Amino acid sequence: MENFLANKIVVIIDDDPLCDAVLSEFLSYAGAKVLQTASGEEGLELIEQHEATLIICGLNLLDVPAVPLIKQLHASTLHTPIIALTDTQDVTLIAAVMRAGVYDIILKPLTDVKALQSLILEAVYPDMFSSTIDESDKLQEEWNHLVTYPEESLALLRDLQPPAHLSVAGCQVGYRQLNTSNNHGLIIDIAELSDHEFGFYIFDAEWVGEYGAVAALLLRAFFNDLLKQQIIAHPDKLPALTTVLHDIQGLLNKSGLRGEYPIVIGYYNRAREHLLVVNSGLSCIIHHENMHTSLIKDTALGRYFHDSVQEQRLTLKSGECEIWNGPRKLWLRFH
């Protein structure tokens, strides 16, 4: 398809001369006006100065870390698709940039021109490729595969676990699993929501059994957005975690997942020094400033939802969350 990018502006932010030259030639041949820079800071300036149709951003820039840059680009151009360009297959990095707002990933070297063209077409002209029936059938097919082969879901979840030590929202966060050798431990996810807020959940997928891994993947896909919706809806207040828990219950029900799903959800605001935690089915103690706050172990999420589920609110600068269910135990620390 010649000139499928006629009158379109494509911004390339990358510092690989050979790859960028090939990409620029391809885009120019398709009719696009191509703007290039090897600097993340200059890339942000280009986005402010021009109405870009597409952004292609490298993940190995020297001046700006990949994930914060993607977040800034996405915040500046909510409706402009961002395609990440990388030579790494680091699952953790790829998962992080996808959650930060990337439309898709292109792996170097750029050898498959047809695949590149198809990806750009889908990103720039989404209506051409959207079919409710086709998408529904595809999602159902993928869902059935995950349910049929839960070991693949568990393997993927292990790859997506956050690093044991990380810096998030201005805090140093770490966790460790304390398990017997014959179990996989609790599933944890930590999501940076702003420069001073992060959310997390701890989930016992192994206790659930057959659908535990699939439910954990569902949580990972939607938790971030559900918590952000609460923050946007109440900008001057702390988010209501009980509402997030209720929304997760709805997702499980719509997905046909019946059963009980033990989970703890937390939110920390460094600026306000507030920790919010809601517990549904796990044992949990919060250690802070020589104090020990035990959370009520309510009914596990899934089968029932009680409006009486209590949200614990604590004022603290640092703390430790001790969470367990039988032999599976996890310590989460932040300061």
C-alpha positions as CSV (number, residue, x, y, z in Angstrom):
1,M,0.0,0.0,0.0
2,E,1.7,3.2,-1.2
3,N,1.1,6.5,0.5
4,F,-1.0,4.9,3.4
5,L,0.7,7.5,5.6
6,A,0.1,10.5,3.3
7,N,-0.2,13.8,5.3
8,K,0.7,12.0,8.5
9,I,3.4,13.0,11.0
10,V,5.5,10.2,12.5
11,V,8.0,11.0,15.3
12,I,10.9,8.6,15.8
13,I,12.7,8.9,19.2
14,D,15.6,6.5,19.0
15,D,19.4,6.4,18.9
16,D,20.1,3.5,16.6
17,P,21.2,5.2,13.3
18,L,21.0,2.1,11.1
19,C,17.6,1.0,12.3
20,D,16.2,4.5,12.3
21,A,17.4,5.1,8.7
22,V,15.6,2.0,7.5
23,L,12.5,2.9,9.5
24,S,12.6,6.5,8.2
25,E,12.9,5.4,4.6
26,F,10.0,3.0,4.9
27,L,7.8,5.7,6.5
28,S,8.7,8.3,4.0
29,Y,8.0,5.9,1.2
30,A,4.5,5.5,2.7
31,G,4.0,9.2,2.5
32,A,4.7,10.3,6.1
33,K,6.5,13.4,7.3
34,V,9.2,11.9,9.6
35,L,10.7,13.8,12.5
36,Q,13.6,12.2,14.2
37,T,15.7,12.6,17.4
38,A,18.0,10.5,19.5
39,S,17.0,12.4,22.7
40,G,14.0,11.6,24.9
41,E,13.8,15.3,26.0
42,E,13.9,16.5,22.4
43,G,11.3,13.9,21.6
44,L,8.9,15.4,24.2
45,E,9.5,18.8,22.7
46,L,8.7,17.5,19.2
47,I,5.4,16.0,20.5
48,E,4.4,19.4,21.9
49,Q,5.3,21.3,18.7
50,H,3.6,18.9,16.2
51,E,0.4,16.9,16.0
52,A,1.9,13.5,15.5
53,T,-0.1,10.6,14.1
54,L,2.2,8.0,15.4
55,I,5.2,7.9,17.8
56,I,7.9,5.2,17.5
57,C,10.1,5.3,20.6
58,G,13.3,3.3,21.4
59,L,13.6,1.8,24.9
60,N,17.4,2.1,25.2
61,L,17.9,5.9,25.1
62,L,20.8,7.3,27.1
63,D,19.2,10.5,28.5
64,V,15.8,9.3,29.7
65,P,14.7,5.9,31.2
66,A,12.2,4.0,29.0
67,V,9.2,3.7,31.3
68,P,9.0,7.3,32.6
69,L,9.4,8.6,29.0
70,I,6.6,6.4,27.7
71,K,4.4,7.7,30.6
72,Q,5.2,11.3,29.7
73,L,4.5,10.7,26.0
74,H,1.2,8.9,26.7
75,A,0.1,11.7,29.1
76,S,0.9,14.3,26.5
77,T,-0.8,12.6,23.6
78,L,-3.5,10.3,25.0
79,H,-5.0,9.4,21.5
80,T,-1.7,9.0,19.6
81,P,-0.5,5.4,19.4
82,I,3.0,4.7,20.7
83,I,5.0,1.8,19.3
84,A,8.1,0.8,21.3
85,L,11.3,-0.1,19.4
86,T,13.7,-2.5,21.2
87,D,16.3,-5.2,20.8
88,T,15.6,-6.7,24.2
89,Q,13.2,-9.5,25.1
90,D,13.2,-8.5,28.8
91,V,9.7,-9.6,29.8
92,T,9.6,-7.3,32.8
93,L,10.6,-4.2,30.8
94,I,8.2,-5.0,28.0
95,A,5.3,-5.5,30.5
96,A,6.1,-2.2,32.2
97,V,6.1,-0.2,29.0
98,M,2.9,-1.8,27.8
99,R,1.2,-0.8,31.0
100,A,2.7,2.7,30.7
101,G,0.7,3.2,27.5
102,V,2.5,1.5,24.5
103,Y,0.3,0.2,21.7
104,D,2.7,-2.5,20.7
105,I,6.4,-3.6,20.5
106,I,8.7,-3.8,17.4
107,L,11.7,-6.0,17.9
108,K,14.9,-5.2,16.1
109,P,16.2,-5.9,13.6
110,L,13.5,-4.7,11.3
111,T,13.4,-7.6,8.8
112,D,9.7,-8.3,8.4
113,V,8.4,-5.4,6.4
114,K,4.9,-6.8,6.0
115,A,4.5,-7.3,9.7
116,L,5.8,-3.7,10.3
117,Q,3.3,-2.3,7.8
118,S,0.4,-4.3,9.3
119,L,1.3,-3.1,12.8
120,I,1.5,0.6,11.7
121,L,-1.8,0.3,9.8
122,E,-3.6,-1.2,12.8
123,A,-2.2,1.6,15.1
124,V,-3.0,4.5,12.7
125,Y,-6.3,3.2,11.3
126,P,-7.9,1.1,14.1
127,D,-11.4,1.3,12.7
128,M,-10.3,-0.6,9.6
129,F,-9.4,-3.6,11.7
130,S,-12.0,-3.5,14.5
131,S,-14.7,-6.2,14.3
132,T,-16.6,-6.8,17.4
133,I,-17.4,-10.4,16.4
134,D,-13.9,-11.2,15.3
135,E,-12.4,-9.7,18.5
136,S,-14.9,-11.5,20.7
137,D,-14.1,-14.8,19.0
138,K,-10.4,-14.2,19.3
139,L,-10.6,-13.3,23.0
140,Q,-12.8,-16.3,23.7
141,E,-10.3,-18.6,22.0
142,E,-7.4,-17.2,23.9
143,W,-9.3,-17.4,27.2
144,N,-10.3,-21.0,26.6
145,H,-6.6,-21.8,25.9
146,L,-5.5,-20.3,29.2
147,V,-8.2,-22.1,31.1
148,T,-7.3,-25.4,29.4
149,Y,-3.5,-25.0,30.0
150,P,-3.2,-23.2,33.4
151,E,0.5,-24.2,33.7
152,E,1.2,-21.7,30.9
153,S,-0.5,-19.0,32.8
154,L,1.5,-19.8,35.9
155,A,4.8,-19.7,33.9
156,L,3.8,-16.3,32.5
157,L,2.9,-15.0,35.9
158,R,6.3,-16.0,37.3
159,D,8.0,-14.1,34.5
160,L,5.9,-11.0,35.2
161,Q,6.5,-10.8,39.0
162,P,8.1,-7.4,39.8
163,P,11.7,-7.3,41.0
164,A,12.3,-8.2,44.6
165,H,13.7,-4.6,45.2
166,L,12.5,-1.6,43.2
167,S,12.1,2.2,43.5
168,V,8.5,3.2,42.9
169,A,6.7,6.6,43.5
170,G,9.7,7.9,45.4
171,C,9.7,4.9,47.8
172,Q,12.1,1.9,48.1
173,V,9.9,-1.2,48.0
174,G,10.9,-4.8,48.5
175,Y,9.3,-8.1,49.1
176,R,10.3,-11.7,49.8
177,Q,8.4,-15.0,49.7
178,L,8.6,-17.5,52.6
179,N,7.3,-20.7,51.2
180,T,7.8,-24.5,51.4
181,S,9.6,-26.0,48.4
182,N,6.4,-27.6,47.0
183,N,4.4,-24.4,46.4
184,H,4.7,-21.4,44.1
185,G,3.9,-18.7,46.7
186,L,1.6,-15.7,46.6
187,I,1.2,-13.6,43.4
188,I,2.2,-9.9,43.9
189,D,1.9,-6.9,41.6
190,I,3.1,-3.4,42.3
191,A,1.8,-0.5,40.1
192,E,3.2,3.1,40.1
193,L,0.3,5.5,39.9
194,S,2.1,8.8,40.1
195,D,5.4,10.2,41.4
196,H,4.0,9.8,45.0
197,E,1.4,7.0,44.8
198,F,1.6,3.3,44.2
199,G,-0.9,0.4,44.5
200,F,-0.4,-3.3,45.1
201,Y,-2.2,-6.5,45.5
202,I,-1.2,-10.0,46.9
203,F,-3.3,-12.9,45.6
204,D,-3.2,-16.6,46.4
205,A,-3.7,-18.2,43.0
206,E,-2.4,-21.6,44.1
207,W,-5.1,-21.9,46.8
208,V,-7.8,-21.2,44.2
209,G,-6.8,-24.2,42.1
210,E,-7.9,-24.6,38.5
211,Y,-8.8,-21.0,37.7
212,G,-6.3,-19.3,40.0
213,A,-3.7,-18.5,37.4
214,V,-6.3,-17.2,34.9
215,A,-7.8,-15.0,37.6
216,A,-4.4,-13.7,38.5
217,L,-3.8,-12.7,34.8
218,L,-7.2,-11.0,34.8
219,L,-6.2,-9.0,38.0
220,R,-2.9,-8.0,36.4
221,A,-4.6,-6.7,33.3
222,F,-7.2,-4.6,35.0
223,F,-6.1,-3.7,38.5
224,N,-4.0,-0.6,37.5
225,D,-6.9,0.9,35.5
226,L,-9.5,0.2,38.2
227,L,-7.4,1.9,40.9
228,K,-6.6,4.9,38.5
229,Q,-10.3,5.3,37.9
230,Q,-10.9,5.8,41.6
231,I,-8.1,8.3,41.9
232,I,-9.4,10.3,38.9
233,A,-13.0,10.2,40.3
234,H,-11.8,11.5,43.7
235,P,-8.8,13.8,43.0
236,D,-9.0,15.5,46.4
237,K,-9.6,12.3,48.4
238,L,-8.0,8.9,48.9
239,P,-9.4,6.2,46.6
240,A,-12.1,3.8,47.9
241,L,-10.4,0.3,47.8
242,T,-13.7,-1.3,48.7
243,T,-15.0,-0.1,45.3
244,V,-12.0,-1.5,43.5
245,L,-12.6,-4.8,45.3
246,H,-16.3,-4.7,44.1
247,D,-15.2,-4.0,40.5
248,I,-12.8,-7.0,40.6
249,Q,-15.7,-9.1,41.8
250,G,-17.7,-8.0,38.8
251,L,-14.8,-8.9,36.4
252,L,-14.6,-12.4,37.9
253,N,-18.3,-12.9,37.6
254,K,-18.4,-11.6,34.0
255,S,-15.5,-13.9,33.1
256,G,-17.4,-16.9,34.4
257,L,-14.9,-17.5,37.2
258,R,-16.8,-18.9,40.2
259,G,-15.2,-19.7,43.5
260,E,-13.3,-17.9,46.2
261,Y,-10.2,-15.7,45.5
262,P,-8.2,-14.6,48.6
263,I,-6.7,-11.2,48.0
264,V,-5.3,-8.1,49.8
265,I,-5.3,-4.7,48.0
266,G,-3.2,-1.8,49.1
267,Y,-2.6,1.9,48.2
268,Y,0.1,4.2,49.5
269,N,0.3,7.9,49.1
270,R,3.8,9.2,50.0
271,A,2.8,12.9,50.0
272,R,0.0,12.3,52.5
273,E,1.8,9.4,54.3
274,H,-1.4,7.3,54.1
275,L,-1.6,3.6,53.6
276,L,-5.0,2.0,52.7
277,V,-5.5,-1.7,52.8
278,V,-8.5,-3.9,52.3
279,N,-8.4,-7.6,53.0
280,S,-10.6,-10.4,51.5
281,G,-9.6,-13.8,52.6
282,L,-5.9,-13.6,53.6
283,S,-4.2,-13.2,57.0
284,C,-2.5,-9.8,57.2
285,I,-0.6,-7.8,59.8
286,I,0.8,-4.3,59.1
287,H,3.9,-3.5,61.2
288,H,4.7,0.2,61.6
289,E,6.4,2.4,64.2
290,N,6.5,-0.4,66.8
291,M,2.8,-1.1,66.3
292,H,1.1,-4.1,64.8
293,T,-2.2,-3.7,63.1
294,S,-4.1,-7.0,62.3
295,L,-6.6,-6.8,59.5
296,I,-9.9,-8.7,59.7
297,K,-9.8,-11.8,57.5
298,D,-13.1,-11.4,55.7
299,T,-14.7,-13.9,53.2
300,A,-12.5,-14.4,50.1
301,L,-13.5,-12.5,47.0
302,G,-15.6,-14.2,44.3
303,R,-18.5,-16.2,45.8
304,Y,-19.9,-13.4,47.9
305,F,-19.3,-9.7,48.3
306,H,-20.1,-8.1,51.7
307,D,-20.5,-4.4,51.9
308,S,-19.1,-4.8,55.4
309,V,-15.6,-5.4,54.1
310,Q,-13.5,-2.9,56.1
311,E,-10.8,-0.6,54.6
312,Q,-7.9,0.0,57.0
313,R,-6.4,3.5,56.9
314,L,-3.0,4.1,58.6
315,T,-0.8,7.2,58.7
316,L,2.9,6.1,58.3
317,K,6.2,6.9,56.6
318,S,7.3,3.3,56.3
319,G,5.9,-0.1,57.0
320,E,5.9,-3.8,56.5
321,C,2.9,-6.0,55.4
322,E,3.0,-9.6,56.6
323,I,0.6,-11.6,54.5
324,W,0.0,-15.3,54.5
325,N,-2.4,-18.2,53.7
326,G,-1.3,-21.5,55.0
327,P,2.3,-22.3,53.9
328,R,2.4,-19.4,51.5
329,K,3.7,-16.2,53.1
330,L,5.0,-12.9,51.8
331,W,6.6,-9.8,53.4
332,L,6.2,-6.5,51.7
333,R,8.4,-3.5,52.9
334,F,8.4,0.1,51.8
335,H,10.1,3.3,53.1
